[in-house]
Amino acid sequence: MTLSRLQVTDFRCLQSVQLELDPHFTLISGPNASGKTSLLEAIYVLGRGRSFRTRRLEHLIRNGTERFVVFGEVDTAHRRVPMGVEGSRAGMRSQIDGDKPSSLAELALQLPVQIIDPEVHHLIEEGPSRRRRFLDWGVFHVEQSFVGHWQRYQQVLKQRNAALKAHQPRAVVSVWDTDLVRSGELLTAARSRYVLALSPHAQIIGRNLLGMDLSLSYRSGWSKDHNMSEALEQSWSHDQDTGATQIGPHRADLAIRLDGTTVKDRVSRGQQKLLAAALLIAQIKLFPEASPVQPSLLLDDPAAELDDERLGGLIHEVSTQSVQLIVTTLHGEFPAFGQPGRRFKMSGGRISTA
């Protein structure tokens, strides 16, 4: 299944945009500030229920309007399934095939989407939360039970933190410990299995793109010398002082090394971009072959900050993946990717067939 039709209304600079997408390769060209990135962002919001550019929903609403709507149709083996999201200052609403999904995770099941954009280096240089989201998207598509463990852990963590913030006695706070440990260890085990499976793919792609040895390891969010229950016990005083749980999967991180050296702040911006791209491509390679859906990979101006050799390596790796590819470029052509099935041009927030 792939995204076959997209309709965007009052999203950023896009007043009304409609297009039919190719199941393999769609190319969108246009000058800077023409709306290309906003169009990719709308697709991302449709598949994720959130933006990759901002946490503030109101920033996505076109000036002078009250809400945005992103509607899409996903081709299945038998029919097209409609899905859509609507965002306003009151929040986000979504629908899949006429029904309200129980969670935003159902959007990701229907339309799994990843993006490689000029800001992709933030996956490397920012804090652990972005890398946890990266891991969780991948685990979610590999292990269907993962989302239940994640949701349960978040619920229990919220309750425990509320008790800590209210300065409740230890006996009250510890009521949540058993459930927190159970769901936390299940979540941690799933993430650990995923990193183990992801690592060989990332290593090969990292070597191809960077010419360096890329290695990954999972940091659970507590000392490896203890299990989670022991770590929670030892953290009690710190939890009490801060009013929040200080150990657990919500503090986990993906450790990344190049040639044995921690990468943060030690590689160039271009290397960070290629490294993050290697992780995302490896994640797509690990996407289950038996899945009824095909991932959509968005590439926003892939030539930015990369020389011809490194860009060629990135294009080669992307081109070998089984994805629906949607690429933006400043130029009307991008021959390195081959002939697009559909080609569009953007100008001033409007789209036309190129």
C-alpha angles and dihedrals in degrees: 000000000000137000105270104171133028132188120182125187127186094344113149105305093345112103097174125348128168129177143158113232127215114240090230114026133003121177122202118188134183144119125285115290092020094120102262095126092043089055091053089045090055091053090049092051090050091055099036108027088231140069127251090214106048143012092212112093094199090064089067094057116094114248113269095021134096103220145005128226127202115187127182142172121217119204115229129182090272110021148348116277115209120219134169148171129210122196129194136153087272092061143267129311126188141187135193118193090340096309131103109243118233090233141357087259088080089063089057091050091053097041115019105192135177131179136209107194137155089274095052089109087078087080086069105033102039128076128287097271093077092049090048089055089049091053095043094053089054096044090047091061094044100043115036093196092059097085091057092053091046094050093047092049092050092049094050093043090054091052094047092048091049089055091048092048090051089053092240116176119266093256090061095044093047091059085084097046100089094052091042092054094044096051092037094055092047090050092047093049091052093049091047092052090049095051089049091053093042096050101076092049092048091048093055095044092043090053091049095048102035106019088231137108109262118198131179133198134174122237108202099207097257138059114295088222090073140042118243094262092054092045091051090052092050092047096056097104092047091047090050093050095048098036092231140082107266101191133051142074090307086070095045125122142191108240113214126193134181115202088346095306126114106251104213111111091351103088132059124262090254091051090048090053093050091045092052090046090052090055093048093047090048088052091054090048088055092051108122112269090211092057114120089221131067119217119247113223116201118202114192111197095326092188093067113118094352127110120226094265095051092042089052091053092050092049092049093052093046093047092058094058126097097238143121100252122209113180133183124202140170089233132064093239137046102179094173089074093050128237114336118228089220130019128194137178125214128204129164093350093307127112132212137171110271 
